Amino acid sequence: MKKKVLTLILAGGQGTRLGILTKSIAKPAVPFGGKYRIIDFALSNCMHSGIYDIGVLTQYKPRILNRHIGIGDAWDLDRKRRGVVILQPYTIEKAGKWYRGTADAIYQNMDFINENDPEHCLILSGDHVYKMNYSHLIEQHIANDADVTVGVVMIPLSEAKRFGMLSTSSGGKIVDFEEKPLEPKSNLASMGIYVFKTHVLKKVLLEDAKMQDSNHDFGKDIIPRMVRNRDMKCYAYIFRGFWKDVGTISSYFDTNLSLTLPVPELNLYDRGWQIYTRSLDLSPAYIDSKAYLKNSLIGDGCEIYGFVENCVISQGVYIGEGTTVKHSIIHNFANIGNDCYIEKAIIGERSIVSSDIEIGKGKEKNNKCFPSIYTDGITIIGTDVHLPRGVKIGKNCVVDSDAREEDFHSPKLESGSCLMK
């Protein structure tokens, strides 16, 4: 494209709705699909769309995310004059503050925008799972001479309370925008993707920064104010491909396990739009003659000696003899001993599940500590946990990251229980 575009990826979110999955890492760095991290989708989309001027805005626990992105070589973004730059909060004039919202994050990096001097700014969220050609969005934005274009998807109305919802005219102009309405007027949900004319973006961010009652957020403040301003040209771009906000335990769990279907809606095997990542140097997976696998993804470096069905098994995982793992997600380098039974669980990175352990059995009960976060009977074992031999953990339980054997004062955690450090 002849028009110069600068892309800014918002990747500093904590992802509180993912509970202990984001206790030690930012939401965009959470493992996904047995091989990837969530931010890989936005970065791969940029590469396939021919976009190579990118700033990634980090904030919350960025170490693993920063290391994963590096200089961008995994996505062909390590270019001499273009590429990816990691932008972290820093002290600006008078008082340095952490980002107060998505709009404030962009505002605090205005110097980066000025240095690149683009005609348009593409703003993305680094924590969604989808494959999208951004050039189509940008072309429509330019053709409409829009001040801002918002990427949208059509969703069931029952999910509207989780999203910014908007209504459009027959020509695609946005006529109404509501953040997480209880009674939505349409089924068009914001994807958290925006293209701005750069001079318009600077203007609205400067105005917003002066407003003490603002949340400094694109969805809550910037876009609704622009839609209300009749002098602003605000358009929607309807994306009709697969897109998921995996910001809740249930959405993250279901989207991962949907990859085990014979024909998954999210096709990770499309060589024409491959999702790239920073790969680990591991040997091929080993599947023992005693093992049984069905409808599962198995990462490099795994050793499987047990029964695995409808699971996403990440890289470097060990599953012992006599062990059954069903409908579960096992993150990198987890070690599961012999004669265990695990169902409908997420096991965190580097966690050790000793032998003779049961996870996910029993009657489902609401989680006692965080019932709005830990739902649908899914049991979560955090990162770097060491479960003692013979322990039994029910449904809808949570075991905090870094829990050790001595933290278990009973051989049984009833359904809905929490072990928090």
Helices and strands as residue ranges (DSSP letters): E 5-10, G 16-22, G 27-29, E 31-32, E 36-37, H 40-48, E 53-57, H 63-69, G 73-75, E 83-87, H 102-107, H 110-116, E 120-125, E 128-130, H 134-143, E 148-154, G 157-162, E 164-168, E 174-179, E 188-197, H 198-209, I 218-222, H 223-228, E 234-238, E 243-245, H 249-257, G 258-260, G 271-273, E 286-287, E 292-294, E 297-298, E 303-304, E 307-309, E 312-313, E 318-319, E 324-326, E 329-330, E 335-336, E 341-343, E 345-347, E 352-353, E 358-359, E 379-381, E 386-387, E 392-393, E 398-399, G 405-407, E 412-413, E 418-419
